[in-house]
Amino acid sequence: MPKDKDGVVIASLSGKWVSWAHTTVAYCAFFSALIVGMWLHFHKIVQNEHYGYPDEWFPSVSATIGDRYPERSIFQLFIAVTSGPRFALVFLWYILTARPGRFAPKFVGCVGLMRTFLCGGWVYITSTDDHDWHDIFMISYLVFTLPWTIGCLMLSPMNQQAIKYRKMLAGLFFGTLVPLIYFFIQHKVHKVAGAYTKYAFFEWSLILFDVGFDAVTALDFTGLELQVVDTRRNGKGNGAMLSDTLLEKAKDDRMRIPQQLLGENFSWDYMIDIAADIYSGFMFWSILTSLGVTIWFFPLWHMGISGYEVLVLTTASPLLLGFRPIRQAAVNNPRAAYLLSLSGLLAFAVTMPEVRLFAVAAGVVFTCLAWTGSFYAERSNPARLEAKITAFSLGLIASSIAKFANHSNNPIWPIMNAENGGWNKTGLILAILAILRSTRRTSSTYGELPLPAPGAKNESSIFAIIGLGGLLFGLHSLLSDSSTMILWVWDGYPVKGPLAVPHGAWTILAMGVGFLIGLYRSGLTQTWTLYGVACTSAAIFYGNPGWFGYYGALVLATYLMALIPTFIQSAARHSPGKTFGSAFMCYNIIVLAHVWVVAYAFVPGGPLLRERTDLVMAGMMLMIGAGVFATTSYRSKVSKSKVHESPVRSRFKTYSVYSLIVLELFSASVAYIRFPSFNYEPYNKDAKVVTAGIWTVHFALDNDMWSSERRMRDVIKELEVDVIGLLESDLQRIIMGNRDMTQFLAEDLGMYADFGPGPNKHTWGAALLSKFPIVNSTHHLLPSPVGELAPAILATLDMYGEMVDVLVFHSGQEEDVEDRRLQSEGIAKLMGDSPRPLILLSYLVTEPKQGNYNTYVSEQSRMRDIDPSDWDRWCEYILYRGLRRIGYARVSRSTITDTEIQLGKFIVGMSEGGDTIVPESDIQPQFRFPAMFKGEGVRGHAYHVLDDEPRYYM
């Protein structure tokens, strides 16, 4: 036997057999379970919640491996055997790729180990055992797959065949995710027969590609050999140990480790610096986006101009930098300005709305000053300026993700608190730490000598000002929430376009792509060709619903994010007070125009911009075009002044990409976790009872300026409402915070949601929440020649197997008499044309049995008033036909809004019945309204008006 200096080699094995063992046993685990399952339980494992055989004829992975004996046991047995080769594979990959001082191999090795443990988590804890933990392990496994795949690609030795196979399998794996998600949505949302079988094929394909990707290591491990060495040389193997050696090490210059991404030593200190900068950017966008929603509270209650709207001008505080002492203070002592900006986060501690608003306004003043001062201070240091712009951009992405994770509310906004889902104290502590960390350095800390400032004395700044103003508006109005552009293109059921969840992650992904373009290929944004593509995309987005419009939105989102570096660099070449201050003034002007298009009935000169979002969008793109002109005018000068890509800039870009990957993975995880289940059930399904309600919710801001979704959730749940119309519910504007109240309510209450017409239709909004599946819905704008637009949603619901129409409607103002007359005729026609039973949940602005009431309740509409004897109504009404009405109640609003809740109880499948009022004792318990709201009620909600009791009918 051959000997070495330490002992006798008694056994040796090529490393490639570790890969082959892993591949063979892993495939055996999955496909043996598939074969046994198909043989023994075919009809059971192809059955899903909607269909079975023959509509569905191939099982999903989870149904195959987790539900039944013996396939589940066979699978787990083989997976247990797979663990040994798996750990060995990860270890050999680390040995093969490790180099002294390199962080990347250690990181990828740790990721490989985590994937192995996480695989064991979802294998041995099935969805039948514990659905939540099974999903947590599965989501984490998929999240770790991305860095594992990218890391293996980047660390691959110079083996062209292995690299080719890795690229091909990685592309197939991630490419398969697109049709996988598509068919899952077809199954889950649209309930398409056979869609789950197609989904299952793509799911099994992921298994093939995932295991196959790791199988490629067999081509790299041929140069590795495992040896068993007898160190005591007694020939019996006593005390033998496993010695993993590399027979022939690849040379460093043959390792394909890109220097720009994974080549340098990793530094946690540097990573913390980057994270602190990004969190500072997150603070900026959080404070800025909170200003509009706190201002909005006051004109909302005044029903017109309140005077507080002037505080929108606080964003123009960089104009103060025109004064030399203030400019010097902002440039030389940025920490003070950043710390003073925290008043915008501290505002949550103030209960009085007026004081809270002024605290936010002060925060906006100082955060705009601080960031402008930072951009100007770093104008002569390309690396530092680029770093600040990167933090600004990633801060916007982080802000959008925070809202995505928190149902479109930023958890550190001043309208949030510990009771309604806020994380204000945590956010404030992190903000202080981030400021102290990020402001402790100067440009010289980075070891780069500042270049001479690229002066612009002979250049006009007007185009840079206009362009930056337009860009800031575009970023704020469209990208500060991942659901905004989705709701622009939402067109009702059946679903023909993206959903806020999960497709909000696609918007965030497009923002990430734009960020990378701006980071690595910013020159593309200075071309008129790309600007033309962006203008076309904006037109497609504005003019088309569904997927086609959303594709335009994704391109526009990518373009806007890519513009940030060049536009800020262009503005920083000039006096900061003039450029940034004036840019924010341009931003303010277009923000007001953006509000005027829907608030035209309450503002001076409103009719000039009535329903002209097209003009606002065109104005934004023209302003951005001016900015493109400004960047192209000095492109040649900038290219001449550029120096080579320094190690500092390269390193900062690397860590920026790390940060972006973390943010995007978090976004994808949120999308997966929040994916709706669509398995909702009404409260009294055995009795075939429907409780329907109408509520004007005042834009989800309560009387004390707190976000009210959770308080609304509580009362809706306790009243056991199956279907409810919510009016004044469109929050997708800067002045309202770009929010979507239906996300939290629908998800937490377990209801389908319809939102419409969208933000680009210029209404105050209508929404429908339903425990019953929404089979079809259409959005309508009723005639409104003078006053505000009147939205309506006509939806067909599957109530216990019977199709029932529900119409949610908000009429115009009291002052617009002709509008309301025309609207009553339009709604009467919609109701009369419906061939099905129907419930109207409405805000009619009329007195009972007078005027337009007689159009709503007429021979044409064929509708009945839920209680003709209730004379104390002016706005909210419930009408019905084709259902048995059994109850009616009015519930006080507490301090959530200024309008009560009205409720009706109906039985599906029975005739309408009479108007005889009967005592509650004559009504079966399952037909009664909840008793907890009698008397004093709960939390300020109680039955009132109707002798402080619900009414019941025969």
Sequence and secondary structure as in RCSB ss.txt:
>XXXX:A:sequence
MPKDKDGVVIASLSGKWVSWAHTTVAYCAFFSALIVGMWLHFHKIVQNEHYGYPDEWFPSVSATIGDRYPERSIF
QLFIAVTSGPRFALVFLWYILTARPGRFAPKFVGCVGLMRTFLCGGWVYITSTDDHDWHDIFMISYLVFTLPWTI
GCLMLSPMNQQAIKYRKMLAGLFFGTLVPLIYFFIQHKVHKVAGAYTKYAFFEWSLILFDVGFDAVTALDFTGLE
LQVVDTRRNGKGNGAMLSDTLLEKAKDDRMRIPQQLLGENFSWDYMIDIAADIYSGFMFWSILTSLGVTIWFFPL
WHMGISGYEVLVLTTASPLLLGFRPIRQAAVNNPRAAYLLSLSGLLAFAVTMPEVRLFAVAAGVVFTCLAWTGSF
YAERSNPARLEAKITAFSLGLIASSIAKFANHSNNPIWPIMNAENGGWNKTGLILAILAILRSTRRTSSTYGELP
LPAPGAKNESSIFAIIGLGGLLFGLHSLLSDSSTMILWVWDGYPVKGPLAVPHGAWTILAMGVGFLIGLYRSGLT
QTWTLYGVACTSAAIFYGNPGWFGYYGALVLATYLMALIPTFIQSAARHSPGKTFGSAFMCYNIIVLAHVWVVAY
AFVPGGPLLRERTDLVMAGMMLMIGAGVFATTSYRSKVSKSKVHESPVRSRFKTYSVYSLIVLELFSASVAYIRF
PSFNYEPYNKDAKVVTAGIWTVHFALDNDMWSSERRMRDVIKELEVDVIGLLESDLQRIIMGNRDMTQFLAEDLG
MYADFGPGPNKHTWGAALLSKFPIVNSTHHLLPSPVGELAPAILATLDMYGEMVDVLVFHSGQEEDVEDRRLQSE
GIAKLMGDSPRPLILLSYLVTEPKQGNYNTYVSEQSRMRDIDPSDWDRWCEYILYRGLRRIGYARVSRSTITDTE
IQLGKFIVGMSEGGDTIVPESDIQPQFRFPAMFKGEGVRGHAYHVLDDEPRYYM
>XXXX:A:secstr
  EETTEEEEEEEETHHHHHHHHHHHHHHHHHHHHHHHHHHHHHHS  SS  TTT  S  HHHHHHSSTTHHHHH
HHHHHHHHHHHHHHHHHHHHHH  TT SHHHHHHHHHHHHHHHHHHHHHS TTT HHHHHHHHHHHHHHHHHHHH
HHHHH BS HHHHHHHHHHHHHHHHHHHHHHHHHHHHHTS  TTHHHHHHHHHHHHHHHHHHHHHTHHHHGGGEE
EEEEETT  SS TT EEEEEESS   GGGB   TTTT S   HHHHHHHHHHHHHHHHHHHHHHHHHHHHHHHHH
HHTS  SGGGGGGGGGGGGGGGSHHHHHHHHH HHHHHHHTTHHHHGGG  SHHHHHHHHHHHHHHHHHHHHHHH
HHTTT HHHHHHHHHHHHHHHHHHHHHHHHTTTS TTSTT  TTTT  HHHHHHHHHHHHHHHTS  GGGGT   
      TTS  HHHHHHHHHHHHHHHHHHSSTTHHHHHH   TTT S  HHHHHHHHHHHHHHHHHHHHH GGGG
G HHHHHHHHHHHHHHHH  HHHHHHHHHHHHHHHHHHHHHHHHHHHTS HHHHHHHHHHHHHHHHHHHHHTT T
TTSTTGGGGTT HHHHHHHHHHHHHHHHHHHHHTHHHHHHH     HHHHHHHHHHHHHHHHHHHHHHHHHHHT 
       TTGGGTEEEEEEEE GGGB TTS B HHHHHHHHHHTT SEEEEES  B SGGGTSB HHHHHHHHHT
 EEEEES GGG  S EEEEESS EEEEEEEEE  SSS  EEEEEEEEEETTEEEEEEEEE   TT HHHHHHHHH
HHHHHHHH  S EEEEEE    TTSTTHHHHSSTTTT EES TT    SSEEEEEESSEEEEEEEE  TTS SS 
EEEEEEETTS      EE GGGS GGGS  GGGSTT BTTB B SSTTS EEE 
